[in-house]
Amino acid sequence: MDLQYLILGLLRSQQPAVFSREWFARSREDLLDIATALRQEPPDLKHKFLDAIMAKASGGATAIGLSGLISMFGTTSKGTSIAALSGAAANTAKLYWLGSIIGGGVTAGSFLLIILTFGIGYFFLRWWKGMPREEN
């Protein structure tokens, strides 16, 4: 293992270490193997795929749920219920309503929606990764 020789070489300081692309590639593979061994979970494609699906689904469900809640309870500045609107007017009204929470408009609402969906998707991804997995 080249990592051992690098550490010993650096500790002894007798000979400078030579770094090449091949050395970095081998070291990366060694470090990934060590990380996999420490996590004690197999690096298979099925788990990565399920993790990605979980993150996307929870983020999408957050966006849809938030949009539904805003439609049910939100009103425009003129007093019209957002649920009574349709199409682009409804989407714009929802983003304005969401943006007004932080004192902005459509751009602030879009930004807040992205942050919320990403944050909740990331939270559920971490929660999902903590769940026990069945061994095949």
N, CA, C and O atoms as a MOPAC input file, in Angstrom:
PM7 MOZYME 1SCF
protein

 N      0.85000 1    -1.17300 1     0.00000 1
 C      0.00000 1     0.00000 1     0.00000 1
 C      0.89900 1     1.23900 1     0.00000 1
 O      1.74600 1     1.39400 1     0.88000 1
 N      0.71500 1     2.10600 1    -0.97100 1
 C      1.54600 1     3.29800 1    -1.11500 1
 C      1.34100 1     4.30600 1     0.00000 1
 O      2.23300 1     5.10100 1     0.29700 1
 N      0.16700 1     4.27600 1     0.61900 1
 C     -0.13800 1     5.21900 1     1.68900 1
 C      0.79400 1     4.99900 1     2.88300 1
 O      1.23500 1     5.95500 1     3.52000 1
 N      1.08700 1     3.73600 1     3.17600 1
 C      2.01400 1     3.43700 1     4.27300 1
 C      3.39700 1     3.99400 1     3.98000 1
 O      4.02700 1     4.59000 1     4.85300 1
 N      3.87600 1     3.80100 1     2.74700 1
 C      5.20300 1     4.28200 1     2.37800 1
 C      5.26600 1     5.80800 1     2.39400 1
 O      6.29100 1     6.39000 1     2.74800 1
 N      4.15700 1     6.45500 1     2.00700 1
 C      4.12500 1     7.91300 1     2.04400 1
 C      4.22200 1     8.41700 1     3.47700 1
 O      4.98800 1     9.33500 1     3.77200 1
 N      3.43400 1     7.80700 1     4.36700 1
 C      3.46000 1     8.23000 1     5.76600 1
 C      4.83000 1     7.97700 1     6.36800 1
 O      5.37700 1     8.83900 1     7.05700 1
 N      5.39000 1     6.79500 1     6.11300 1
 C      6.72600 1     6.50300 1     6.63900 1
 C      7.76900 1     7.43900 1     6.04500 1
 O      8.67700 1     7.88300 1     6.74700 1
 N      7.64200 1     7.73800 1     4.75800 1
 C      8.58300 1     8.64800 1     4.11200 1
 C      8.49100 1    10.05400 1     4.66100 1
 O      9.50300 1    10.73400 1     4.83300 1
 N      7.26000 1    10.49100 1     4.93900 1
 C      7.08900 1    11.82700 1     5.50300 1
 C      7.60000 1    11.89400 1     6.93600 1
 O      8.15000 1    12.91100 1     7.35900 1
 N      7.41700 1    10.80500 1     7.68400 1
 C      7.89700 1    10.79900 1     9.06100 1
 C      9.42300 1    10.76500 1     9.12100 1
 O     10.03000 1    11.44100 1     9.95200 1
 N     10.03000 1     9.99300 1     8.25500 1
 C     11.48900 1     9.88900 1     8.25300 1
 C     12.15100 1    11.09700 1     7.59800 1
 O     13.27700 1    11.45300 1     7.94500 1
 N     11.46500 1    11.71800 1     6.66700 1
 C     11.96700 1    12.89100 1     5.93600 1
 C     13.30800 1    12.63800 1     5.26300 1
 O     14.10900 1    13.55900 1     5.10900 1
 N     13.55600 1    11.40000 1     4.86300 1
 C     14.80500 1    11.08100 1     4.18700 1
 C     14.69800 1    11.32700 1     2.68900 1
 O     15.65500 1    11.75900 1     2.04700 1
 N     13.54500 1    11.05300 1     2.15500 1
 C     13.38200 1    11.11400 1     0.71500 1
 C     12.07400 1    11.83900 1     0.41100 1
 O     11.04400 1    11.51000 1     0.99900 1
 N     12.09100 1    12.80500 1    -0.48200 1
 C     10.84000 1    13.49300 1    -0.78800 1
 C      9.87000 1    12.55500 1    -1.50100 1
 O     10.28100 1    11.72800 1    -2.31400 1
 N      8.59200 1    12.68900 1    -1.19300 1
 C      7.56800 1    11.86200 1    -1.83600 1
 C      7.31800 1    12.37200 1    -3.24900 1
 O      7.29400 1    13.58000 1    -3.48600 1
 N      7.13300 1    11.44300 1    -4.18600 1
 C      6.85800 1    11.78500 1    -5.57200 1
 C      5.37300 1    11.52100 1    -5.82100 1
 O      4.88400 1    10.40700 1    -5.63700 1
 N      4.67200 1    12.56900 1    -6.24100 1
 C      3.24500 1    12.44500 1    -6.48400 1
 C      2.99500 1    12.42400 1    -7.99400 1
 O      3.50300 1    13.27000 1    -8.72900 1
 N      2.21500 1    11.46000 1    -8.43600 1
 C      1.84600 1    11.35700 1    -9.84400 1
 C      0.34500 1    11.11000 1    -9.93000 1
 O     -0.31600 1    10.90200 1    -8.91300 1
 N     -0.18400 1    11.13500 1   -11.13800 1
 C     -1.61200 1    10.86900 1   -11.31400 1
 C     -1.96000 1     9.45500 1   -10.86000 1
 O     -3.00400 1     9.23100 1   -10.24800 1
 N     -1.09100 1     8.51800 1   -11.15900 1
 C     -1.34400 1     7.13400 1   -10.76600 1
 C     -1.36300 1     7.00300 1    -9.24200 1
 O     -2.18800 1     6.28200 1    -8.68000 1
 N     -0.43500 1     7.71600 1    -8.57900 1
 C     -0.38000 1     7.65600 1    -7.12500 1
 C     -1.66400 1     8.22900 1    -6.52800 1
 O     -2.21200 1     7.66100 1    -5.58300 1
 N     -2.15600 1     9.36400 1    -7.07700 1
 C     -3.38900 1     9.95200 1    -6.57800 1
 C     -4.57200 1     9.02000 1    -6.82700 1
 O     -5.44400 1     8.89300 1    -5.96800 1
 N     -4.61500 1     8.37300 1    -7.97700 1
 C     -5.71100 1     7.45300 1    -8.28100 1
 C     -5.70200 1     6.26800 1    -7.32100 1
 O     -6.75100 1     5.88100 1    -6.80700 1
 N     -4.52600 1     5.68700 1    -7.07300 1
 C     -4.42500 1     4.56500 1    -6.14000 1
 C     -4.77500 1     5.00800 1    -4.72200 1
 O     -5.45200 1     4.28400 1    -3.99300 1
 N     -4.31900 1     6.18400 1    -4.33600 1
 C     -4.60600 1     6.68700 1    -2.99600 1
 C     -6.09600 1     6.94300 1    -2.82000 1
 O     -6.66100 1     6.67900 1    -1.75900 1
 N     -6.72500 1     7.46000 1    -3.87000 1
 C     -8.17100 1     7.69700 1    -3.80400 1
 C     -8.91400 1     6.38600 1    -3.61900 1
 O     -9.82900 1     6.30100 1    -2.80100 1
 N     -8.52700 1     5.36300 1    -4.37300 1
 C     -9.16500 1     4.05900 1    -4.23300 1
 C     -8.94300 1     3.48600 1    -2.84000 1
 O     -9.86000 1     2.91800 1    -2.24700 1
 N     -7.72100 1     3.63400 1    -2.31200 1
 C     -7.43100 1     3.15100 1    -0.96300 1
 C     -8.28200 1     3.87200 1     0.08000 1
 O     -8.82000 1     3.24200 1     0.99000 1
 N     -8.40100 1     5.18900 1    -0.05300 1
 C     -9.18900 1     5.95100 1     0.91100 1
 C    -10.67600 1     5.61400 1     0.81500 1
 O    -11.36700 1     5.56800 1     1.83300 1
 N    -11.17200 1     5.37800 1    -0.40500 1
 C    -12.56200 1     4.96700 1    -0.55600 1
 C    -12.79900 1     3.59300 1     0.07000 1
 O    -13.84300 1     3.35700 1     0.67800 1
 N    -11.82700 1     2.68600 1    -0.07900 1
 C    -11.93800 1     1.37300 1     0.55500 1
 C    -11.95600 1     1.49600 1     2.07400 1
 O    -12.71400 1     0.80000 1     2.75000 1
 N    -11.11800 1     2.38100 1     2.60600 1
 C    -11.08000 1     2.59100 1     4.05400 1
 C    -12.40000 1     3.18000 1     4.53500 1
 O    -12.94000 1     2.74300 1     5.55100 1
 N    -12.92100 1     4.16400 1     3.81500 1
 C    -14.19700 1     4.78300 1     4.19900 1
 C    -15.33500 1     3.76900 1     4.14700 1
 O    -16.20100 1     3.76900 1     5.02100 1
 N    -15.34200 1     2.91200 1     3.14100 1
 C    -16.37200 1     1.88800 1     3.02300 1
 C    -16.27100 1     0.89800 1     4.17400 1
 O    -17.28600 1     0.47500 1     4.72800 1
 N    -15.04100 1     0.52800 1     4.53300 1
 C    -14.85100 1    -0.39600 1     5.65400 1
 C    -15.28700 1     0.23300 1     6.96800 1
 O    -15.85900 1    -0.45100 1     7.81600 1
 N    -15.02900 1     1.51600 1     7.15000 1
 C    -15.43200 1     2.19100 1     8.38300 1
 C    -16.94600 1     2.31900 1     8.48800 1
 O    -17.51600 1     2.16900 1     9.56800 1
 N    -17.59300 1     2.59800 1     7.35700 1
 C    -19.05200 1     2.70400 1     7.35200 1
 C    -19.71000 1     1.34000 1     7.47200 1
 O    -20.86600 1     1.24400 1     7.88300 1
 N    -18.99300 1     0.29000 1     7.12300 1
 C    -19.46300 1    -1.08600 1     7.15200 1
 C    -20.72100 1    -1.28400 1     6.31600 1
 O    -21.63000 1    -2.01100 1     6.71600 1
 N    -20.77100 1    -0.64600 1     5.17700 1
 C    -21.87300 1    -0.86900 1     4.26200 1
 C    -21.31400 1    -1.04500 1     2.85700 1
 O    -20.35500 1    -0.37300 1     2.47500 1
 N    -21.90600 1    -1.93700 1     2.10000 1
 C    -21.38400 1    -2.19800 1     0.76500 1
 C    -21.64100 1    -1.02300 1    -0.17900 1
 O    -22.71900 1    -0.42800 1    -0.14900 1
 N    -20.66900 1    -0.69200 1    -1.00600 1
 C    -20.85400 1     0.43000 1    -1.94100 1
 C    -21.57900 1     0.00200 1    -3.20700 1
 O    -21.04200 1     0.13800 1    -4.30700 1
 N    -22.80200 1    -0.51600 1    -3.06200 1
 C    -23.48200 1    -1.00100 1    -4.25800 1
 C    -24.40100 1     0.06600 1    -4.83800 1
 O    -24.79000 1     1.01800 1    -4.16200 1
 N    -24.72200 1    -0.11700 1    -6.06600 1
 C    -25.49800 1     0.85500 1    -6.82500 1
 C    -26.94600 1     0.94100 1    -6.36100 1
 O    -27.57300 1     1.99500 1    -6.46700 1
 N    -27.47800 1    -0.16800 1    -5.84600 1
 C    -28.87500 1    -0.18200 1    -5.40200 1
 C    -29.10900 1     0.82700 1    -4.27800 1
 O    -30.09300 1     1.56600 1    -4.30200 1
 N    -28.21500 1     0.86100 1    -3.30100 1
 C    -28.39100 1     1.78700 1    -2.18000 1
 C    -28.24300 1     3.23700 1    -2.62600 1
 O    -28.97400 1     4.10400 1    -2.14800 1
 N    -27.32000 1     3.51200 1    -3.52200 1
 C    -27.15700 1     4.87200 1    -4.01700 1
 C    -28.39200 1     5.32000 1    -4.78900 1
 O    -28.82400 1     6.46600 1    -4.66800 1
 N    -28.95600 1     4.42000 1    -5.57600 1
 C    -30.15800 1     4.73200 1    -6.34100 1
 C    -31.33000 1     5.00700 1    -5.41000 1
 O    -32.07000 1     5.96900 1    -5.61200 1
 N    -31.50500 1     4.16700 1    -4.38900 1
 C    -32.59300 1     4.36900 1    -3.43300 1
 C    -32.40900 1     5.67000 1    -2.65500 1
 O    -33.38600 1     6.36200 1    -2.37100 1
 N    -31.17900 1     6.00500 1    -2.31300 1
 C    -30.90800 1     7.26900 1    -1.61500 1
 C    -31.30000 1     8.46300 1    -2.48600 1
 O    -31.91900 1     9.41200 1    -2.00500 1
 N    -30.94100 1     8.41100 1    -3.75900 1
 C    -31.28300 1     9.50800 1    -4.66800 1
 C    -32.79500 1     9.62500 1    -4.84300 1
 O    -33.33500 1    10.73200 1    -4.86200 1
 N    -33.47600 1     8.49400 1    -4.97000 1
 C    -34.93800 1     8.50100 1    -5.10900 1
 C    -35.58700 1     9.08300 1    -3.85900 1
 O    -36.53500 1     9.86100 1    -3.95800 1
 N    -35.07900 1     8.70800 1    -2.67300 1
 C    -35.64200 1     9.21200 1    -1.42500 1
 C    -35.47500 1    10.73100 1    -1.31900 1
 O    -36.41000 1    11.43600 1    -0.94000 1
 N    -34.29300 1    11.22400 1    -1.65200 1
 C    -34.04800 1    12.67100 1    -1.57200 1
 C    -34.93400 1    13.42300 1    -2.55300 1
 O    -35.52900 1    14.44000 1    -2.19700 1
 N    -35.02500 1    12.93400 1    -3.78500 1
 C    -35.85700 1    13.60500 1    -4.79200 1
 C    -37.33600 1    13.55000 1    -4.41300 1
 O    -38.05100 1    14.54400 1    -4.54500 1
 N    -37.79100 1    12.39300 1    -3.94500 1
 C    -39.21000 1    12.24400 1    -3.60000 1
 C    -39.58600 1    13.13800 1    -2.42600 1
 O    -40.64300 1    13.76800 1    -2.44700 1
 N    -38.74500 1    13.20300 1    -1.40900 1
 C    -39.08300 1    14.04700 1    -0.25800 1
 C    -39.02900 1    15.52500 1    -0.62300 1
 O    -39.85400 1    16.30500 1    -0.14800 1
 N    -38.07800 1    15.92200 1    -1.45600 1
 C    -38.04100 1    17.31300 1    -1.91200 1
 C    -39.23800 1    17.66100 1    -2.77000 1
 O    -39.81100 1    18.74000 1    -2.62300 1
 N    -39.62500 1    16.76300 1    -3.66700 1
 C    -40.80600 1    16.98700 1    -4.50900 1
 C    -42.09000 1    17.01300 1    -3.69900 1
 O    -42.97000 1    17.83600 1    -3.95500 1
 N    -42.20500 1    16.12200 1    -2.72800 1
 C    -43.38700 1    16.10700 1    -1.86900 1
 C    -43.47300 1    17.39600 1    -1.05000 1
 O    -44.56600 1    17.90400 1    -0.79700 1
 N    -42.32800 1    17.91700 1    -0.64200 1
 C    -42.31700 1    19.18600 1     0.08700 1
 C    -42.84300 1    20.31100 1    -0.79100 1
 O    -43.67500 1    21.10600 1    -0.35300 1
 N    -42.36300 1    20.38000 1    -2.02100 1
 C    -42.80900 1    21.43800 1    -2.93400 1
 C    -44.30700 1    21.33300 1    -3.21600 1
 O    -45.01300 1    22.34100 1    -3.21300 1
 N    -44.78700 1    20.12000 1    -3.45800 1
 C    -46.21400 1    19.92800 1    -3.75000 1
 C    -47.06400 1    20.23200 1    -2.51900 1
 O    -48.09800 1    20.89300 1    -2.62100 1
 N    -46.62400 1    19.74600 1    -1.35300 1
 C    -47.37200 1    19.99500 1    -0.12300 1
 C    -47.41800 1    21.46900 1     0.23700 1
 O    -48.45800 1    21.98900 1     0.64300 1
 N    -46.27700 1    22.14200 1     0.08400 1
 C    -46.22500 1    23.57600 1     0.37500 1
 C    -47.11100 1    24.35700 1    -0.58800 1
 O    -47.79600 1    25.29700 1    -0.18600 1
 N    -47.09700 1    23.97100 1    -1.84200 1
 C    -47.95400 1    24.62200 1    -2.83400 1
 C    -49.43100 1    24.41300 1    -2.49900 1
 O    -50.23400 1    25.33800 1    -2.62800 1
 N    -49.78700 1    23.21600 1    -2.07600 1
 C    -51.16600 1    22.93300 1    -1.69400 1
 C    -51.60600 1    23.73000 1    -0.47600 1
 O    -52.72100 1    24.24900 1    -0.43800 1
 N    -50.72500 1    23.83000 1     0.52600 1
 C    -51.06000 1    24.60900 1     1.72000 1
 C    -51.23500 1    26.09100 1     1.40100 1
 O    -52.15200 1    26.74200 1     1.90300 1
 N    -50.34500 1    26.61100 1     0.56300 1
 C    -50.46200 1    28.01700 1     0.17600 1
 C    -51.75600 1    28.24600 1    -0.59700 1
 O    -52.41800 1    29.26800 1    -0.41000 1
 N    -52.12200 1    27.30300 1    -1.46500 1
 C    -53.36800 1    27.43300 1    -2.22600 1
 C    -54.58300 1    27.43500 1    -1.30400 1
 O    -55.52300 1    28.20300 1    -1.50900 1
 N    -54.56100 1    26.57300 1    -0.28500 1
 C    -55.71800 1    26.48100 1     0.60500 1
 C    -55.87200 1    27.70600 1     1.49600 1
 O    -56.98000 1    28.21000 1     1.67600 1
 N    -54.76400 1    28.18700 1     2.05200 1
 C    -54.86500 1    29.21800 1     3.07800 1
 C    -54.40300 1    30.60000 1     2.62700 1
 O    -54.66600 1    31.58500 1     3.31600 1
 N    -53.72000 1    30.69500 1     1.48400 1
 C    -53.17200 1    31.96900 1     1.05200 1
 C    -54.16800 1    32.84300 1     0.32000 1
 O    -55.09400 1    32.36600 1    -0.33500 1
 N    -53.94400 1    34.13600 1     0.45600 1
 C    -54.75900 1    35.10200 1    -0.28400 1
 C    -53.82600 1    36.12100 1    -0.93500 1
 O    -52.71000 1    36.34700 1    -0.46600 1
 N    -54.29000 1    36.71900 1    -1.99900 1
 C    -53.50200 1    37.74800 1    -2.67400 1
 C    -53.65000 1    39.06200 1    -1.91400 1
 O    -54.41800 1    39.14500 1    -0.95600 1
 N    -52.92300 1    40.07900 1    -2.33600 1
 C    -53.00700 1    41.38100 1    -1.66400 1
 C    -54.38000 1    42.03000 1    -1.87300 1
 O    -54.77400 1    42.90500 1    -1.10200 1
 N    -55.09600 1    41.61400 1    -2.89000 1
 C    -56.44400 1    42.15300 1    -3.15000 1
 C    -57.52300 1    41.38000 1    -2.39700 1
 O    -58.69800 1    41.74400 1    -2.45400 1
 N    -57.13600 1    40.31600 1    -1.69000 1
 C    -58.10300 1    39.53500 1    -0.92500 1
 C    -58.63500 1    38.31900 1    -1.64100 1
 O    -59.46200 1    37.59900 1    -1.08300 1
 N    -58.18900 1    38.06200 1    -2.86300 1
 C    -58.64900 1    36.89700 1    -3.61800 1
 C    -57.94200 1    35.65800 1    -3.09800 1
 O    -56.73900 1    35.68700 1    -2.84000 1
 N    -58.67500 1    34.58600 1    -2.94700 1
 C    -58.07400 1    33.33100 1    -2.52300 1
 C    -57.18800 1    32.78600 1    -3.64400 1
 O    -57.57200 1    32.82500 1    -4.81300 1
 N    -56.01700 1    32.28400 1    -3.29300 1
 C    -55.10500 1    31.73800 1    -4.30700 1
 C    -55.69800 1    30.48500 1    -4.93400 1
 O    -55.40400 1    30.16700 1    -6.08600 1
 N    -56.53400 1    29.77100 1    -4.17900 1
 C    -57.18000 1    28.56900 1    -4.71700 1
 C    -58.11900 1    28.90500 1    -5.87000 1
 O    -58.38300 1    28.04700 1    -6.71300 1
 N    -58.62600 1    30.12800 1    -5.92700 1
 C    -59.53300 1    30.53300 1    -7.00200 1
 C    -58.78900 1    30.84500 1    -8.29600 1
 O    -59.40700 1    30.93100 1    -9.35800 1
 N    -57.48100 1    31.01400 1    -8.22100 1
 C    -56.68000 1    31.32300 1    -9.41000 1
 C    -56.24200 1    30.04700 1   -10.10100 1
 O    -56.30200 1    28.96200 1    -9.52200 1
 N    -55.79700 1    30.18400 1   -11.35600 1
 C    -55.29200 1    29.00800 1   -12.07900 1
 C    -54.14100 1    29.42600 1   -12.97900 1
 O    -53.96600 1    30.60300 1   -13.29400 1
 N    -53.36500 1    28.43600 1   -13.38300 1
 C    -52.27800 1    28.65700 1   -14.33400 1
 C    -51.15100 1    29.50500 1   -13.78300 1
 O    -50.74100 1    29.36900 1   -12.63100 1
 N    -50.66100 1    30.39100 1   -14.65000 1
 C    -49.51500 1    31.22600 1   -14.29600 1
 C    -49.85800 1    32.20000 1   -13.17600 1
 O    -48.99800 1    32.53100 1   -12.36000 1
 N    -51.09900 1    32.66000 1   -13.12900 1
 C    -51.51100 1    33.58000 1   -12.07000 1
 C    -51.42100 1    32.90000 1   -10.70400 1
 O    -50.99300 1    33.51400 1    -9.72600 1
 N    -51.82300 1    31.63900 1   -10.64400 1
 C    -51.75200 1    30.89900 1    -9.38000 1
 C    -50.30200 1    30.68100 1    -8.96000 1
 O    -49.95800 1    30.86600 1    -7.79300 1
 N    -49.45100 1    30.28800 1    -9.90800 1
 C    -48.04000 1    30.06200 1    -9.58000 1
 C    -47.36100 1    31.34200 1    -9.11500 1
 O    -46.60400 1    31.33200 1    -8.14400 1
 N    -47.63000 1    32.43100 1    -9.80000 1
 C    -47.04400 1    33.71600 1    -9.41400 1
 C    -47.54100 1    34.15500 1    -8.04500 1
 O    -46.76500 1    34.65100 1    -7.22800 1
 N    -48.84100 1    33.97200 1    -7.79300 1
 C    -49.40700 1    34.35400 1    -6.49500 1
 C    -48.79700 1    33.51900 1    -5.37000 1
 O    -48.52400 1    34.03900 1    -4.28800 1
 N    -48.58500 1    32.22600 1    -5.62300 1
 C    -47.96500 1    31.36600 1    -4.60700 1
 C    -46.54100 1    31.82700 1    -4.30800 1
 O    -46.14000 1    31.89400 1    -3.14600 1
 N    -45.78200 1    32.14300 1    -5.34800 1
 C    -44.40900 1    32.58700 1    -5.13800 1
 C    -44.35600 1    33.95200 1    -4.46500 1
 O    -43.48200 1    34.19500 1    -3.63300 1
 N    -45.27700 1    34.84600 1    -4.81100 1
 C    -45.36300 1    36.13900 1    -4.11800 1
 C    -45.68900 1    35.94000 1    -2.64300 1
 O    -45.08500 1    36.56600 1    -1.77200 1
 N    -46.65600 1    35.05500 1    -2.37300 1
 C    -47.05500 1    34.80100 1    -0.99900 1
 C    -45.88400 1    34.23800 1    -0.20000 1
 O    -45.62100 1    34.66900 1     0.92200 1
 N    -45.18400 1    33.27000 1    -0.78900 1
 C    -44.02500 1    32.67100 1    -0.11500 1
 C    -42.91000 1    33.69200 1     0.05000 1
 O    -42.25700 1    33.72500 1     1.09300 1
 N    -42.67900 1    34.52200 1    -0.95500 1
 C    -41.64300 1    35.54500 1    -0.87200 1
 C    -41.96500 1    36.62600 1     0.13400 1
 O    -41.06300 1    37.22700 1     0.71800 1
 N    -43.26200 1    36.87900 1     0.34400 1
 C    -43.64400 1    37.91900 1     1.31300 1
 C    -43.29700 1    37.51900 1     2.74400 1
 O    -43.22400 1    38.37700 1     3.62300 1
 N    -43.08500 1    36.23800 1     2.98400 1
 C    -42.68700 1    35.77800 1     4.31900 1
 C    -41.33800 1    36.37500 1     4.70800 1
 O    -41.12300 1    36.73000 1     5.86700 1
 N    -40.43000 1    36.48500 1     3.73900 1
 C    -39.11000 1    37.03700 1     4.03800 1
 C    -38.95400 1    38.45500 1     3.49100 1
 O    -37.84200 1    38.97800 1     3.41800 1
 N    -40.05200 1    39.06200 1     3.11300 1
 C    -40.01600 1    40.46100 1     2.68900 1
 C    -39.59400 1    40.68100 1     1.25700 1
 O    -39.00900 1    41.71600 1     0.93800 1
 N    -39.87800 1    39.73000 1     0.38500 1
 C    -39.50400 1    39.87700 1    -1.01800 1
 C    -40.66700 1    39.58200 1    -1.93400 1
 O    -41.82700 1    39.58500 1    -1.52000 1
 N    -40.33700 1    39.32800 1    -3.18700 1
 C    -41.36000 1    39.04700 1    -4.18400 1
 C    -41.23100 1    37.63900 1    -4.72400 1
 O    -40.96600 1    36.69400 1    -3.98100 1
 N    -41.42200 1    37.51100 1    -6.03400 1
 C    -41.38300 1    36.20800 1    -6.69100 1
 C    -39.99400 1    35.58600 1    -6.58500 1
 O    -39.87000 1    34.38400 1    -6.34700 1
 N    -38.95900 1    36.38600 1    -6.75800 1
 C    -37.59000 1    35.85700 1    -6.68900 1
 C    -37.29000 1    35.32100 1    -5.30200 1
 O    -36.71200 1    34.24400 1    -5.15900 1
 N    -37.68100 1    36.06800 1    -4.28200 1
 C    -37.46800 1    35.60600 1    -2.90500 1
 C    -38.28700 1    34.35100 1    -2.63200 1
 O    -37.81300 1    33.44500 1    -1.94700 1
 N    -39.49900 1    34.28200 1    -3.15300 1
 C    -40.33100 1    33.09600 1    -2.99100 1
 C    -39.72400 1    31.88600 1    -3.67300 1
 O    -39.73700 1    30.78500 1    -3.12300 1
 N    -39.18700 1    32.08700 1    -4.88000 1
 C    -38.52000 1    30.98400 1    -5.58500 1
 C    -37.30500 1    30.50700 1    -4.80700 1
 O    -37.07700 1    29.30600 1    -4.66000 1
 N    -36.53600 1    31.45200 1    -4.31400 1
 C    -35.34100 1    31.11100 1    -3.53700 1
 C    -35.71500 1    30.36400 1    -2.26900 1
 O    -35.07300 1    29.37000 1    -1.92900 1
 N    -36.73600 1    30.82200 1    -1.56600 1
 C    -37.17600 1    30.16900 1    -0.34100 1
 C    -37.70800 1    28.77700 1    -0.63500 1
 O    -37.46200 1    27.85100 1     0.13800 1
 N    -38.43100 1    28.60900 1    -1.73300 1
 C    -38.94300 1    27.29200 1    -2.11400 1
 C    -37.79300 1    26.32900 1    -2.40500 1
 O    -37.83800 1    25.16800 1    -1.99800 1
 N    -36.77300 1    26.80000 1    -3.10000 1
 C    -35.61100 1    25.95500 1    -3.39300 1
 C    -34.90200 1    25.55800 1    -2.10500 1
 O    -34.55300 1    24.39100 1    -1.92300 1
 N    -34.68900 1    26.51700 1    -1.21400 1
 C    -34.00800 1    26.23000 1     0.04800 1
 C    -34.81200 1    25.23500 1     0.88700 1
 O    -34.24700 1    24.29700 1     1.45100 1
 N    -36.12100 1    25.43600 1     0.97000 1
 C    -36.95400 1    24.52300 1     1.75700 1
 C    -36.96100 1    23.11100 1     1.18300 1
 O    -36.81100 1    22.14300 1     1.92800 1
 N    -37.13200 1    22.98200 1    -0.12900 1
 C    -37.17400 1    21.64300 1    -0.72200 1
 C    -35.81900 1    20.96000 1    -0.61500 1
 O    -35.75300 1    19.75800 1    -0.35600 1
 N    -34.73800 1    21.70900 1    -0.81100 1
 C    -33.41000 1    21.11700 1    -0.67900 1
 C    -33.14800 1    20.69900 1     0.76400 1
 O    -32.64900 1    19.60200 1     1.01800 1
 N    -33.48600 1    21.57500 1     1.70700 1
 C    -33.24000 1    21.28000 1     3.11800 1
 C    -34.01000 1    20.07800 1     3.60600 1
 O    -33.45100 1    19.21600 1     4.28400 1
 N    -35.28800 1    20.00700 1     3.27200 1
 C    -36.09300 1    18.87000 1     3.71200 1
 C    -35.67800 1    17.60000 1     2.98300 1
 O    -35.65900 1    16.52300 1     3.57900 1
 N    -35.34400 1    17.71500 1     1.69400 1
 C    -34.83200 1    16.55100 1     0.97000 1
 C    -33.54300 1    16.03800 1     1.57700 1
 O    -33.35800 1    14.82700 1     1.69600 1
 N    -32.64100 1    16.94100 1     1.96500 1
 C    -31.37600 1    16.55400 1     2.60000 1
 C    -31.62900 1    15.92200 1     3.96600 1
 O    -30.99100 1    14.93000 1     4.31900 1
 N    -32.55800 1    16.49300 1     4.73600 1
 C    -32.89700 1    15.93200 1     6.04800 1
 C    -33.41400 1    14.50800 1     5.90500 1
 O    -32.97000 1    13.61300 1     6.62400 1
 N    -34.35400 1    14.28800 1     4.97900 1
 C    -34.90200 1    12.95400 1     4.80400 1
 C    -33.88700 1    11.99000 1     4.20600 1
 O    -33.94600 1    10.79000 1     4.47400 1
 N    -32.96600 1    12.49000 1     3.40900 1
 C    -31.90700 1    11.62600 1     2.90300 1
 C    -31.04500 1    11.13500 1     4.05900 1
 O    -30.72200 1     9.94800 1     4.11800 1
 N    -30.66600 1    12.01900 1     4.97900 1
 C    -29.88200 1    11.61900 1     6.15300 1
 C    -30.66800 1    10.64600 1     7.01500 1
 O    -30.10800 1     9.68000 1     7.53400 1
 N    -31.97600 1    10.89700 1     7.17100 1
 C    -32.81700 1    10.00100 1     7.94800 1
 C    -32.89700 1     8.62900 1     7.27000 1
 O    -32.82300 1     7.59000 1     7.92700 1
 N    -33.05100 1     8.65000 1     5.95200 1
 C    -33.16200 1     7.40200 1     5.18900 1
 C    -31.86600 1     6.60200 1     5.27900 1
 O    -31.90700 1     5.37700 1     5.39700 1
 N    -30.73000 1     7.26900 1     5.22500 1
 C    -29.45500 1     6.55400 1     5.31300 1
 C    -29.24100 1     5.94900 1     6.69200 1
 O    -28.48800 1     4.98500 1     6.83000 1
 N    -29.89000 1     6.49900 1     7.71400 1
 C    -29.75900 1     5.96600 1     9.05200 1
 C    -30.64300 1     4.75700 1     9.30700 1
 O    -30.47900 1     4.08100 1    10.32200 1
 N    -31.57800 1     4.47200 1     8.40600 1
 C    -32.47800 1     3.33700 1     8.56400 1
 C    -31.71000 1     2.03800 1     8.35100 1
 O    -30.80200 1     1.98700 1     7.52200 1
 N    -32.06300 1     0.99400 1     9.08600 1
 C    -31.39400 1    -0.31300 1     8.85000 1
 C    -31.76000 1    -0.84200 1     7.47000 1
 O    -32.89800 1    -0.71600 1     7.01800 1
 N    -30.77900 1    -1.43200 1     6.82000 1
 C    -30.99000 1    -1.96400 1     5.46700 1
 C    -30.92000 1    -3.48200 1     5.50600 1
 O    -30.17900 1    -4.07800 1     6.28900 1
 N    -31.71300 1    -4.08100 1     4.63700 1
 C    -31.67400 1    -5.53600 1     4.56500 1
 C    -30.44800 1    -5.97200 1     3.75800 1
 O    -30.08500 1    -5.34700 1     2.76200 1
 N    -29.84700 1    -7.01500 1     4.19400 1
 C    -28.65800 1    -7.54800 1     3.52400 1
 C    -29.08400 1    -8.55800 1     2.48700 1
 O    -29.97400 1    -9.37300 1     2.73000 1
 N    -28.44600 1    -8.50600 1     1.32500 1
 C    -28.74500 1    -9.46300 1     0.25500 1
 C    -27.65100 1   -10.47800 1     0.15200 1
 O    -27.71600 1   -11.37200 1    -0.69100 1

